[in-house]
Structure formats: C-alpha cells, structure tokens
Amino acid sequence: ELAQSGGDNFDMTDGEGEAIVNSDIRELYQSIQRTLSEEDYCKRDESIEKLWLLSSQIVSKMYIPLVQMLIHSMKQEDEAHKVKVYAWALIPQLSQCRPSVHSKLKDYLLDKKYDKRDFPRILELLQQSYDCLGFSCEELGTYKEQTNDVVAECAGYEEGHPMAGFIPRKDVRTLSKVDLDILAVDQLLKFPSTNQNELAQLYFKYGKAAEIDDDAFGFQLMSLHDMTQPTDEQQWSPYYNDYVEYFGREKNDDSAIMKAFNDKDANAEQRHAFIVSWMRYNVVPEYMMSLVGYSLQLCQEDVEVSGPEYWDAFAALYIGSMEGSKSSNANEDGLMLWSVANNRARQFNTQNDQFTAKVNDEITDLLFAGQSELERNDCVNFEKTASRVLHLMLVPLIQSTIQYAIINEKLDRDSTDESLATGEALAYSLLPIVYRYDKKAGAVIKRNMVRTPGVEPVAEGPQAVANAFYKILDDIGFGCEYIGQHNGIDACEQFDGVILKANKSVPIVLSTTTIVVGLASAIWGIFLTT
C-alpha cells in the first residue's frame, strides 16, 4: 500500500495502475521461489550468489517508496507529522553510503524538528544517495508533475560523471562502488558473530553494488573476492610474480582474508581491523596494478579492444565512489587510496595549497595524460605515464606504514590494539615490492611491523622503518620528499646528497608469466564491451 501511494504520487505506475515497485518486487520474489525449488540449491555457489543478487535488488526496490513518501510528507503540510516516521525508516539505512551525507540528513530530519525551509538542501542530499541505495532518479519518478508542488526528476549519473575532479571516458561508476562493500564489511564486523560474520563474507564474495548494477552496464563487474582470483589480466601486473612468490602461493587467492574470517580465536578488534585493512590496502591495490599493466599491454598490441576502460577502472578504484565530484573534499568520506593520501598528507606535510595531497594532484594529471595517450595509441609515452602512476600510488601506503609504526611503537608486546593488525596489513601491501629491490630493507620492515607473539612491536623504532623505505625510493622512481616527515620521523634522514629519480619514471617490466599470455586472453577481459 505504501509503495502504491508512492507510485501514484510520483507517476510511477504501470498500464494497469499498479506501482512499478510492487510489480518489480513480485517478479524478484518469483525468481527467488524458482531458485529455491531447484534440487540442492543451497549446495551450489552459483545459487547462493543468485539469491544474494535477488535479495539485494529487493532491498534496493524497498527504499524507493520510503524516499517517495518522505518527500511527499515534507511537501504536504497536513502530512508533516509523518516526516519523522519515514526519516527513522530511511536515514539509518544511509549509514551504508557517504558518512557526511548520512550525518547531515540525520541532523536535518532526526536530531531536530523538520523545517520546510530546509527542503531544498535535504532533497539534494537525498538525491546524492540514490545511486548508493541502488536505484536511479528515473526509478523514483517526478513528484506531482504539472502541479505547484512538483519536484522534478533529478538528473542522475551519466557516463563521464566526475570523480574527485577526474572525468572518465568510460562508465566505471559501479566499479568505483567497491568502497561501499568495504564500508559494509567494516560496519558488520563491529557486531559480535557466532558464524564467522557470514553476512560480511557475502559482501566480500559477491559484492552488492556490482551485483545490483550488473545488467545496466556493458561489462561484467566484480566483487572484492573476484579481485583476488587468478585471471590473465592480473598477470600483466609488473609485480604479479613478486606478490605470488613472496606469499608462497601458486597464484593470487583470498587465503589471507578467509583465514582471518575463520579464525575463532583471534581478538575481535584485531580480526576486524586486519580484514578491512587487507581489503583496502592489499586486495584493491594489487588489482589496480594489474589494470595498469593490462592497459599498457592492450596499447602495445594495438587490438580492437583498447585500454581506456582499464585505465579509467584504475582511476575508479584509486578514487572510489564516496569522494564526490570535486577534488577538494573536506568531508573525508572516502576509503580508497585517494582519501588515504589526503589524510596522510596532513600528517606528513605533503599537502598542496588547497590542503589536499600533492601526490593526488600529480596522479590526476597523469590520469588525464594516460587517457589521451591511449586514445592516440602513443604507447611509448603511455608506458612512462603508467609506470609513474603505478609507483606514485604507493606513496600513501608507505606513509601509512610509517604512521602505524609511530603508533605501534608505544604498545607493549601483549597489546591487542587493532592498530597492530592494521600496521601488519599495510606492511604486507608493500613487502613483496620492497623485497624485490632490497631484501635487507624488507626484513627490517617485516621485523617491526608483522605481529610476532612475545616480541615488542616496532622494536627498532619507526625511524628504522622509514629508513628501510628510503632504500627503495630510487628503485621505484621518486624522491623521499614525496613521503615527508611526521612526529620527527623523516624518510630523508639518510639522504646523502645524491639526487634520486624524483619526478622520473621507471620502466614497466612485464614478468615472464605475463609475456606468455596469448593475444586472445588480452582481448577477452573483465570488460565485455557492448
């Protein structure tokens, strides 16, 4: 009935007068019934994934009448007493979206009495949340069209919608929403669980944003789990073999995260921190490296399927969906490396005049340059651009590892503080690369950052960790000034007057494994162009 009222008010009914939301949800339920009627459905992973998809779609459809009726109650004075009712049903759900938007709407609608003068701002904030909740402006409709109370349909997202100032040429918006899956896992792990947080595992295994949007885009989208699985594309990462060999595995896998999920004896806070940190600093960055390498490979092979979508996909994962459209964002909503870089820049004094990370400025310029180079098939210059981006993305990871070395030095050997798990995950994100260039430096970082029972954390001090990173900066092509200093810890402490390769780029050298991958595998990637 609520959905029917919303459909009537927003002109979202079918030819028979039924609310489109109701008919859509009925069809989804029927699909669930058909899946449940299949023999041994609960034993097949594809059936579980299908049920997860259908359930996620139903939940997203359910948000539509809540938003419709909230807008209706705000516009009609005789319905104003219901504003708080609909707000209590909807606003808590926005905790899965941009924190700043959720906080502002909570202030407007829950923490005080609704004031109709706030309506324009509230509407704008709600519209910013539609995409996160899983429906479009078009699905919501237009309120009271051709009346004085009309609320026009919002514009929605188009291909090329800016992400923190960068404008992708391909529609990679859904891929950017992997940060929403990480946020969901982070929220769910805060609650006690007797089943290894199975709901959080579903977000990791199947994703939500990608599942909901899959049919609306021209390529197969992925979950965090998918990013850990071996594919031909991943093997184009210049550091693929280094990660595989360092962790002693035959291929990329999800063993670290699943081991943590299934560890019943681990401290809950450390387990939580390790899982989320591994997703943010290991799973996503490793996959991003493969996108850079694969973009270069496609350029060099000059096949019909070009690399711009993979390049834009890299940008989507570096920035994420929660940053907004502008590069200067004071809300600190993001979870991806763009946000990490901005946060560390404040601590390490590596900000620009707009108080955001200098490294983000340079990466944005390189992302635009890479687009142009790929479009004109200028692979020589694109290789330099790709290598520069590949190694600059390590800056926030290095700064963060040093930051947690500073924090963890103050803890004792028996501490269960979650920062120890975060510091370990950060160190592991970089150790395969450090070991490639300087095994002694890698050993220093590992001794100080990886948790060992009975051993004091960061026993040699955070400066030793910073000095170890200094030893490889020349190899990855930028100077220690990109790292900066924090709390007296200076990445340039051992600077001896020899100019490093600052503002240079080191060539991307594809591993032997990647070279043997055939042309056919390079053409058929994650993106299935329409």
Disulfide bonds with the S-S distance in Angstrom:
Cys97-Cys132 1.96
Cys137-Cys154 1.77
Cys299-Cys379 2.07
Cys480-Cys492 1.93
